[in-house]
């Protein structure tokens, strides 16, 4: 695992706060999961962004078990139309949970999407957004973050999905020109978007997702 010095964590947390977001560090997944669950009332509707991190943390199961209505467009067996509909329901939920593809030392969140439902809900959806990210997502600056999308996040997602893109084979970006291209929308969140009341970023001292 990438070793992260405590000063780096402090710097990221301080930058996020400066960028009008709430920020906290949790040593373990269990602690972060507990905090996420504590903040979401049991009757709340929760949109879930496409995220390996959230699934590795077992958050979906925990929310469903206690009766939260969960909008998950990755649910198995959904038709294309229903997936699209669930993506739109995420935007109208009470909370939106996601991770981020990269998090810079100066507190920017950088993401790449194909459909855009995740990035849309992070910036113009529910009034309460929580982003959970392992320390492996920390990058030095914007350039390193944009590079991470192409070197790590997109190729590994394409490989997981078995997409017919060249990066799914060799984990190298070829700036492909195919209908399967995943890299279609890139967002940079520099500060908490105006319409979002609570934008919290929880950094976890473990390697999570990609
Ligand atoms: S542009 Fe194409 S090859 Fe490059 S990372 Fe995105 S999907 Fe993969």
py3Dmol code that shows the C-alpha trace and the ligand (Angstrom):
import py3Dmol

protein = """\
ATOM      1  CA  UNK A   1       0.000   0.000   0.000  1.00  0.00           C
ATOM      2  CA  UNK A   2       1.122   3.552  -0.806  1.00  0.00           C
ATOM      3  CA  UNK A   3       2.529   4.967   2.444  1.00  0.00           C
ATOM      4  CA  UNK A   4       1.051   8.320   3.390  1.00  0.00           C
ATOM      5  CA  UNK A   5       2.665  10.552   5.938  1.00  0.00           C
ATOM      6  CA  UNK A   6       0.386  12.152   8.559  1.00  0.00           C
ATOM      7  CA  UNK A   7       1.315  15.645   7.309  1.00  0.00           C
ATOM      8  CA  UNK A   8      -0.158  14.743   3.915  1.00  0.00           C
ATOM      9  CA  UNK A   9      -3.455  13.733   5.500  1.00  0.00           C
ATOM     10  CA  UNK A  10      -3.490  16.939   7.552  1.00  0.00           C
ATOM     11  CA  UNK A  11      -2.818  19.007   4.442  1.00  0.00           C
ATOM     12  CA  UNK A  12      -5.669  17.391   2.475  1.00  0.00           C
ATOM     13  CA  UNK A  13      -8.115  17.806   5.355  1.00  0.00           C
ATOM     14  CA  UNK A  14      -7.126  21.431   5.858  1.00  0.00           C
ATOM     15  CA  UNK A  15      -7.478  22.153   2.114  1.00  0.00           C
ATOM     16  CA  UNK A  16     -10.903  20.541   1.892  1.00  0.00           C
ATOM     17  CA  UNK A  17     -12.112  22.668   4.796  1.00  0.00           C
ATOM     18  CA  UNK A  18     -10.717  25.760   3.137  1.00  0.00           C
ATOM     19  CA  UNK A  19     -12.723  24.749   0.062  1.00  0.00           C
ATOM     20  CA  UNK A  20     -15.914  24.859   2.171  1.00  0.00           C
ATOM     21  CA  UNK A  21     -16.275  21.125   2.563  1.00  0.00           C
ATOM     22  CA  UNK A  22     -16.447  19.129   5.742  1.00  0.00           C
ATOM     23  CA  UNK A  23     -13.510  16.782   6.063  1.00  0.00           C
ATOM     24  CA  UNK A  24     -12.415  14.082   8.466  1.00  0.00           C
ATOM     25  CA  UNK A  25      -9.923  11.252   8.583  1.00  0.00           C
ATOM     26  CA  UNK A  26     -10.703   7.736   9.760  1.00  0.00           C
ATOM     27  CA  UNK A  27      -8.023   5.141  10.334  1.00  0.00           C
ATOM     28  CA  UNK A  28     -10.251   2.225   9.344  1.00  0.00           C
ATOM     29  CA  UNK A  29     -13.133   1.388   7.032  1.00  0.00           C
ATOM     30  CA  UNK A  30     -15.231   0.329  10.030  1.00  0.00           C
ATOM     31  CA  UNK A  31     -14.900   3.769  11.631  1.00  0.00           C
ATOM     32  CA  UNK A  32     -15.758   5.578   8.396  1.00  0.00           C
ATOM     33  CA  UNK A  33     -18.750   3.299   7.768  1.00  0.00           C
ATOM     34  CA  UNK A  34     -20.055   3.949  11.267  1.00  0.00           C
ATOM     35  CA  UNK A  35     -19.857   7.711  10.714  1.00  0.00           C
ATOM     36  CA  UNK A  36     -21.660   7.512   7.356  1.00  0.00           C
ATOM     37  CA  UNK A  37     -24.444   5.416   8.888  1.00  0.00           C
ATOM     38  CA  UNK A  38     -24.698   7.711  11.909  1.00  0.00           C
ATOM     39  CA  UNK A  39     -25.319  10.718   9.669  1.00  0.00           C
ATOM     40  CA  UNK A  40     -28.047   9.142   7.544  1.00  0.00           C
ATOM     41  CA  UNK A  41     -31.442   8.866   9.262  1.00  0.00           C
ATOM     42  CA  UNK A  42     -33.058   5.458   8.916  1.00  0.00           C
ATOM     43  CA  UNK A  43     -35.909   6.795   6.756  1.00  0.00           C
ATOM     44  CA  UNK A  44     -33.707   8.699   4.315  1.00  0.00           C
ATOM     45  CA  UNK A  45     -33.460   7.918   0.615  1.00  0.00           C
ATOM     46  CA  UNK A  46     -29.877   7.378  -0.478  1.00  0.00           C
ATOM     47  CA  UNK A  47     -28.376   7.554  -3.964  1.00  0.00           C
ATOM     48  CA  UNK A  48     -25.266   5.465  -4.473  1.00  0.00           C
ATOM     49  CA  UNK A  49     -22.711   6.471  -7.075  1.00  0.00           C
ATOM     50  CA  UNK A  50     -20.894   3.837  -9.111  1.00  0.00           C
ATOM     51  CA  UNK A  51     -18.143   3.099  -6.640  1.00  0.00           C
ATOM     52  CA  UNK A  52     -16.018   0.107  -5.751  1.00  0.00           C
ATOM     53  CA  UNK A  53     -15.026   1.872  -2.513  1.00  0.00           C
ATOM     54  CA  UNK A  54     -18.602   1.969  -1.200  1.00  0.00           C
ATOM     55  CA  UNK A  55     -19.101  -1.663  -2.070  1.00  0.00           C
ATOM     56  CA  UNK A  56     -15.829  -2.692  -0.432  1.00  0.00           C
ATOM     57  CA  UNK A  57     -17.024  -0.877   2.691  1.00  0.00           C
ATOM     58  CA  UNK A  58     -20.314  -2.801   2.852  1.00  0.00           C
ATOM     59  CA  UNK A  59     -22.325   0.429   3.089  1.00  0.00           C
ATOM     60  CA  UNK A  60     -25.101  -0.622   0.722  1.00  0.00           C
ATOM     61  CA  UNK A  61     -25.877  -3.778   2.659  1.00  0.00           C
ATOM     62  CA  UNK A  62     -25.853  -1.891   5.964  1.00  0.00           C
ATOM     63  CA  UNK A  63     -28.255   0.776   4.648  1.00  0.00           C
ATOM     64  CA  UNK A  64     -30.610  -1.750   3.095  1.00  0.00           C
ATOM     65  CA  UNK A  65     -30.585  -3.898   6.207  1.00  0.00           C
ATOM     66  CA  UNK A  66     -31.881  -1.086   8.354  1.00  0.00           C
ATOM     67  CA  UNK A  67     -34.537  -0.109   5.818  1.00  0.00           C
ATOM     68  CA  UNK A  68     -33.124   2.868   3.915  1.00  0.00           C
ATOM     69  CA  UNK A  69     -34.374   3.245   0.377  1.00  0.00           C
ATOM     70  CA  UNK A  70     -31.231   2.852  -1.724  1.00  0.00           C
ATOM     71  CA  UNK A  71     -30.909   3.860  -5.384  1.00  0.00           C
ATOM     72  CA  UNK A  72     -28.200   1.698  -6.892  1.00  0.00           C
ATOM     73  CA  UNK A  73     -27.897   1.670 -10.674  1.00  0.00           C
ATOM     74  CA  UNK A  74     -25.347  -1.176 -10.444  1.00  0.00           C
ATOM     75  CA  UNK A  75     -27.987  -3.527  -9.081  1.00  0.00           C
ATOM     76  CA  UNK A  76     -27.886  -6.780 -11.021  1.00  0.00           C
ATOM     77  CA  UNK A  77     -30.521  -7.431 -13.639  1.00  0.00           C
ATOM     78  CA  UNK A  78     -31.547  -3.812 -14.318  1.00  0.00           C
ATOM     79  CA  UNK A  79     -32.463  -2.973 -17.891  1.00  0.00           C
ATOM     80  CA  UNK A  80     -30.656  -0.078 -19.558  1.00  0.00           C
ATOM     81  CA  UNK A  81     -33.784   2.073 -19.204  1.00  0.00           C
ATOM     82  CA  UNK A  82     -34.189   1.242 -15.514  1.00  0.00           C
ATOM     83  CA  UNK A  83     -30.484   2.015 -14.863  1.00  0.00           C
ATOM     84  CA  UNK A  84     -31.008   5.429 -16.417  1.00  0.00           C
ATOM     85  CA  UNK A  85     -34.110   5.978 -14.282  1.00  0.00           C
ATOM     86  CA  UNK A  86     -32.284   4.964 -11.083  1.00  0.00           C
ATOM     87  CA  UNK A  87     -29.497   7.396 -11.995  1.00  0.00           C
ATOM     88  CA  UNK A  88     -32.077  10.175 -12.113  1.00  0.00           C
ATOM     89  CA  UNK A  89     -33.623   9.052  -8.807  1.00  0.00           C
ATOM     90  CA  UNK A  90     -30.176   9.397  -7.233  1.00  0.00           C
ATOM     91  CA  UNK A  91     -30.301  13.091  -8.040  1.00  0.00           C
ATOM     92  CA  UNK A  92     -33.534  13.500  -6.107  1.00  0.00           C
ATOM     93  CA  UNK A  93     -32.516  11.467  -3.048  1.00  0.00           C
ATOM     94  CA  UNK A  94     -31.884  12.921   0.427  1.00  0.00           C
ATOM     95  CA  UNK A  95     -28.233  11.878   0.433  1.00  0.00           C
ATOM     96  CA  UNK A  96     -25.723  10.967  -2.223  1.00  0.00           C
ATOM     97  CA  UNK A  97     -22.735   8.751  -1.509  1.00  0.00           C
ATOM     98  CA  UNK A  98     -19.760   8.404  -3.807  1.00  0.00           C
ATOM     99  CA  UNK A  99     -16.025   8.109  -3.835  1.00  0.00           C
ATOM    100  CA  UNK A 100     -13.641  10.132  -5.970  1.00  0.00           C
ATOM    101  CA  UNK A 101     -11.090   9.115  -8.572  1.00  0.00           C
ATOM    102  CA  UNK A 102      -8.488  11.548  -7.264  1.00  0.00           C
ATOM    103  CA  UNK A 103      -8.114  14.001  -4.401  1.00  0.00           C
ATOM    104  CA  UNK A 104      -5.440  16.687  -4.576  1.00  0.00           C
ATOM    105  CA  UNK A 105      -3.378  18.108  -1.746  1.00  0.00           C
ATOM    106  CA  UNK A 106      -5.142  21.433  -2.267  1.00  0.00           C
ATOM    107  CA  UNK A 107      -8.548  19.804  -1.833  1.00  0.00           C
ATOM    108  CA  UNK A 108      -9.873  19.272  -5.367  1.00  0.00           C
ATOM    109  CA  UNK A 109     -11.923  16.210  -6.304  1.00  0.00           C
ATOM    110  CA  UNK A 110     -11.356  14.909  -9.827  1.00  0.00           C
ATOM    111  CA  UNK A 111     -13.598  12.358 -11.502  1.00  0.00           C
ATOM    112  CA  UNK A 112     -14.269  10.754 -14.844  1.00  0.00           C
ATOM    113  CA  UNK A 113     -17.618   9.234 -15.842  1.00  0.00           C
ATOM    114  CA  UNK A 114     -19.201   7.670 -18.881  1.00  0.00           C
ATOM    115  CA  UNK A 115     -22.902   8.310 -18.175  1.00  0.00           C
ATOM    116  CA  UNK A 116     -22.418  11.248 -15.818  1.00  0.00           C
ATOM    117  CA  UNK A 117     -24.985  10.301 -13.172  1.00  0.00           C
ATOM    118  CA  UNK A 118     -22.316  10.086 -10.477  1.00  0.00           C
ATOM    119  CA  UNK A 119     -20.660  13.418 -11.177  1.00  0.00           C
ATOM    120  CA  UNK A 120     -24.031  15.105 -11.736  1.00  0.00           C
ATOM    121  CA  UNK A 121     -25.304  13.973  -8.332  1.00  0.00           C
ATOM    122  CA  UNK A 122     -22.071  15.085  -6.695  1.00  0.00           C
ATOM    123  CA  UNK A 123     -22.587  18.656  -7.889  1.00  0.00           C
ATOM    124  CA  UNK A 124     -26.286  19.219  -8.597  1.00  0.00           C
ATOM    125  CA  UNK A 125     -28.346  16.584  -6.843  1.00  0.00           C
ATOM    126  CA  UNK A 126     -29.047  15.819  -3.197  1.00  0.00           C
ATOM    127  CA  UNK A 127     -28.350  18.579  -0.689  1.00  0.00           C
ATOM    128  CA  UNK A 128     -26.195  16.219   1.320  1.00  0.00           C
ATOM    129  CA  UNK A 129     -23.223  14.533  -0.285  1.00  0.00           C
ATOM    130  CA  UNK A 130     -20.675  12.268   1.344  1.00  0.00           C
ATOM    131  CA  UNK A 131     -17.518  11.247  -0.460  1.00  0.00           C
ATOM    132  CA  UNK A 132     -15.451   8.430   0.988  1.00  0.00           C
ATOM    133  CA  UNK A 133     -11.938   7.929  -0.317  1.00  0.00           C
ATOM    134  CA  UNK A 134      -9.040   5.675   0.565  1.00  0.00           C
ATOM    135  CA  UNK A 135      -5.628   7.319   0.912  1.00  0.00           C
ATOM    136  CA  UNK A 136      -4.627   5.745  -2.408  1.00  0.00           C
ATOM    137  CA  UNK A 137      -6.710   8.483  -4.095  1.00  0.00           C
ATOM    138  CA  UNK A 138      -4.471  11.308  -2.875  1.00  0.00           C
ATOM    139  CA  UNK A 139      -2.428  13.012  -5.592  1.00  0.00           C
ATOM    140  CA  UNK A 140      -0.094  15.966  -5.523  1.00  0.00           C
ATOM    141  CA  UNK A 141      -1.942  18.320  -7.859  1.00  0.00           C
ATOM    142  CA  UNK A 142      -4.456  18.690 -10.682  1.00  0.00           C
ATOM    143  CA  UNK A 143      -2.108  17.318 -13.367  1.00  0.00           C
ATOM    144  CA  UNK A 144      -1.306  14.266 -11.315  1.00  0.00           C
ATOM    145  CA  UNK A 145      -5.013  13.814 -10.641  1.00  0.00           C
ATOM    146  CA  UNK A 146      -5.968  14.006 -14.318  1.00  0.00           C
ATOM    147  CA  UNK A 147      -3.180  11.545 -15.079  1.00  0.00           C
ATOM    148  CA  UNK A 148      -4.508   9.199 -12.403  1.00  0.00           C
ATOM    149  CA  UNK A 149      -7.862   9.038 -14.202  1.00  0.00           C
ATOM    150  CA  UNK A 150      -6.157   7.703 -17.324  1.00  0.00           C
ATOM    151  CA  UNK A 151      -3.484   5.599 -15.669  1.00  0.00           C
ATOM    152  CA  UNK A 152      -5.523   3.959 -12.937  1.00  0.00           C
ATOM    153  CA  UNK A 153      -9.217   4.756 -12.559  1.00  0.00           C
ATOM    154  CA  UNK A 154     -10.544   4.419 -16.111  1.00  0.00           C
ATOM    155  CA  UNK A 155      -8.414   1.431 -17.235  1.00  0.00           C
ATOM    156  CA  UNK A 156      -9.173  -0.516 -14.071  1.00  0.00           C
ATOM    157  CA  UNK A 157     -12.868   0.197 -14.366  1.00  0.00           C
ATOM    158  CA  UNK A 158     -12.838  -0.853 -18.016  1.00  0.00           C
ATOM    159  CA  UNK A 159     -11.020  -4.048 -17.062  1.00  0.00           C
ATOM    160  CA  UNK A 160     -13.544  -4.788 -14.291  1.00  0.00           C
ATOM    161  CA  UNK A 161     -16.446  -4.234 -16.685  1.00  0.00           C
ATOM    162  CA  UNK A 162     -14.725  -6.209 -19.449  1.00  0.00           C
ATOM    163  CA  UNK A 163     -15.256  -3.276 -21.787  1.00  0.00           C
ATOM    164  CA  UNK A 164     -14.025  -3.622 -25.377  1.00  0.00           C
ATOM    165  CA  UNK A 165     -11.525  -0.774 -24.898  1.00  0.00           C
ATOM    166  CA  UNK A 166      -7.780  -1.194 -25.380  1.00  0.00           C
ATOM    167  CA  UNK A 167      -7.072  -0.162 -21.767  1.00  0.00           C
ATOM    168  CA  UNK A 168      -9.129  -3.090 -20.484  1.00  0.00           C
ATOM    169  CA  UNK A 169      -6.455  -5.338 -21.983  1.00  0.00           C
ATOM    170  CA  UNK A 170      -3.212  -3.612 -20.998  1.00  0.00           C
ATOM    171  CA  UNK A 171      -4.268  -1.000 -18.401  1.00  0.00           C
ATOM    172  CA  UNK A 172      -2.752   1.736 -20.564  1.00  0.00           C
ATOM    173  CA  UNK A 173      -4.802   4.630 -21.947  1.00  0.00           C
ATOM    174  CA  UNK A 174      -4.790   4.747 -25.759  1.00  0.00           C
ATOM    175  CA  UNK A 175      -7.120   7.760 -25.918  1.00  0.00           C
ATOM    176  CA  UNK A 176      -9.483   5.380 -27.656  1.00  0.00           C
ATOM    177  CA  UNK A 177     -12.049   6.384 -30.217  1.00  0.00           C
ATOM    178  CA  UNK A 178     -14.631   3.655 -29.695  1.00  0.00           C
ATOM    179  CA  UNK A 179     -18.316   3.518 -28.684  1.00  0.00           C
ATOM    180  CA  UNK A 180     -17.166   1.769 -25.486  1.00  0.00           C
ATOM    181  CA  UNK A 181     -14.951   4.683 -24.414  1.00  0.00           C
ATOM    182  CA  UNK A 182     -15.544   5.266 -20.707  1.00  0.00           C
ATOM    183  CA  UNK A 183     -13.852   8.666 -20.505  1.00  0.00           C
ATOM    184  CA  UNK A 184     -16.641  11.033 -21.534  1.00  0.00           C
ATOM    185  CA  UNK A 185     -17.159  13.500 -18.689  1.00  0.00           C
ATOM    186  CA  UNK A 186     -14.414  14.827 -16.428  1.00  0.00           C
ATOM    187  CA  UNK A 187     -15.229  17.032 -13.458  1.00  0.00           C
ATOM    188  CA  UNK A 188     -13.111  19.000 -11.030  1.00  0.00           C
ATOM    189  CA  UNK A 189     -14.807  20.057  -7.815  1.00  0.00           C
ATOM    190  CA  UNK A 190     -12.817  23.016  -6.544  1.00  0.00           C
ATOM    191  CA  UNK A 191     -15.197  24.096  -3.795  1.00  0.00           C
ATOM    192  CA  UNK A 192     -18.503  22.947  -2.344  1.00  0.00           C
ATOM    193  CA  UNK A 193     -21.100  23.659  -5.025  1.00  0.00           C
ATOM    194  CA  UNK A 194     -23.529  26.372  -3.913  1.00  0.00           C
ATOM    195  CA  UNK A 195     -26.646  24.186  -3.968  1.00  0.00           C
ATOM    196  CA  UNK A 196     -25.203  21.550  -1.658  1.00  0.00           C
ATOM    197  CA  UNK A 197     -25.792  22.146   2.047  1.00  0.00           C
ATOM    198  CA  UNK A 198     -23.395  19.522   3.358  1.00  0.00           C
ATOM    199  CA  UNK A 199     -20.503  18.209   1.342  1.00  0.00           C
ATOM    200  CA  UNK A 200     -18.404  15.899   3.509  1.00  0.00           C
ATOM    201  CA  UNK A 201     -15.233  14.111   2.481  1.00  0.00           C
ATOM    202  CA  UNK A 202     -14.100  11.191   4.613  1.00  0.00           C
ATOM    203  CA  UNK A 203     -10.572  10.057   4.044  1.00  0.00           C
ATOM    204  CA  UNK A 204      -9.823   6.498   5.124  1.00  0.00           C
ATOM    205  CA  UNK A 205      -6.362   5.223   6.048  1.00  0.00           C
ATOM    206  CA  UNK A 206      -6.701   2.178   3.827  1.00  0.00           C
ATOM    207  CA  UNK A 207      -6.462   1.423   0.128  1.00  0.00           C
ATOM    208  CA  UNK A 208      -9.967   1.424  -1.337  1.00  0.00           C
ATOM    209  CA  UNK A 209     -11.305   1.203  -4.867  1.00  0.00           C
ATOM    210  CA  UNK A 210      -9.506   2.811  -7.791  1.00  0.00           C
TER     211      UNK A 210
END
"""
ligand_1 = """\
8
LIG
S -9.761 7.065 -23.239
Fe -10.287 4.954 -23.785
S -8.346 3.842 -23.567
Fe -8.111 5.757 -22.450
S -8.623 5.238 -20.346
Fe -10.467 6.081 -21.330
S -11.577 4.288 -22.064
Fe -9.475 3.642 -21.641
"""
view = py3Dmol.view(width=600, height=400)
view.addModel(protein, "pdb")
view.setStyle({"model": 0}, {"cartoon": {"style": "trace"}})
view.addModel(ligand_1, "xyz")
view.setStyle({"model": 1}, {"stick": {}})
view.zoomTo()
view.show()
